[in-house]
């Protein structure tokens, strides 16, 4: 029973981290473009870079996205393919 409660709590935290319009837009944008820098994401979504960095940190903390250093650039991608599938399913079927 304790494992079940822990799993439910972890699932709720994951879903809560996805429950912001900017973070959903990040996942959708990364679904389309695969790899993007914070600058590209900020420009694509029309969000100031400091705000974008805050939302990226929340997604990274939950292992939803990952970051890879390429020289001075940080390139973001989706780490959890199931999240991409869930977001795309909801986005494309609820218009």
C-alpha positions in Angstrom: 0.0 0.0 0.0 2.9 2.4 0.8 4.4 1.8 -2.7 1.0 2.5 -4.2 0.7 5.8 -2.3 4.2 6.8 -3.3 3.5 6.0 -7.0 0.3 8.1 -6.9 2.2 11.0 -5.2 5.0 10.9 -7.9 2.4 10.8 -10.7 0.6 13.8 -9.2 3.9 15.7 -9.0 4.7 14.9 -12.6 1.3 16.0 -13.9 1.4 19.1 -11.8 4.8 20.0 -13.4 3.1 19.7 -16.8 0.1 21.8 -15.8 1.2 25.2 -16.9 0.6 26.6 -20.4 4.2 27.6 -21.0 5.5 24.1 -20.1 2.9 22.5 -22.3 4.0 24.7 -25.1 7.6 23.8 -24.5 6.8 20.1 -24.8 4.8 20.7 -28.0 7.6 22.8 -29.5 10.2 20.2 -28.6 8.0 17.5 -30.1 8.1 19.4 -33.4 11.7 20.4 -33.4 13.4 17.7 -31.3 16.4 19.8 -30.2 16.2 23.5 -29.2 18.2 26.0 -27.2 16.7 28.3 -24.6 17.0 31.2 -27.0 15.2 29.3 -29.8 12.4 28.2 -27.3 12.1 31.8 -26.0 11.8 33.2 -29.5 9.5 30.4 -30.7 7.1 30.8 -27.8 7.4 34.6 -27.3 8.5 34.1 -23.6 11.3 36.1 -22.0 14.5 34.0 -21.5 14.5 34.2 -17.6 10.9 33.0 -17.5 11.7 30.2 -20.0 14.7 29.1 -17.9 12.5 28.8 -14.9 10.0 26.5 -16.7 12.8 24.5 -18.3 14.3 23.9 -14.8 10.9 22.5 -13.5 10.7 20.1 -16.5 14.3 19.1 -16.0 13.8 18.4 -12.3 11.0 15.9 -13.2 13.2 14.3 -16.0 10.7 15.3 -18.6 13.3 17.1 -20.7 17.1 16.8 -20.8 19.8 19.2 -21.5 23.0 18.6 -23.4 25.9 21.1 -23.5 27.3 21.8 -27.0 30.1 24.2 -26.4 28.5 27.2 -24.7 25.0 26.3 -25.8 22.6 24.2 -23.9 20.3 22.1 -26.1 17.0 20.8 -24.8 15.1 17.7 -25.9 12.4 15.5 -24.5 13.7 12.8 -22.2 10.5 10.9 -21.6 8.8 9.9 -24.8 5.6 8.9 -22.9 5.2 12.5 -21.9 5.5 13.6 -25.5 2.8 11.1 -26.5 0.5 12.1 -23.7 0.8 15.9 -24.5 0.4 15.3 -28.2 -2.6 13.1 -27.7 -4.4 15.6 -25.4 -3.3 18.6 -27.6 -4.4 17.1 -30.9 -7.7 15.5 -29.7 -9.0 18.4 -27.5 -9.1 21.3 -30.1 
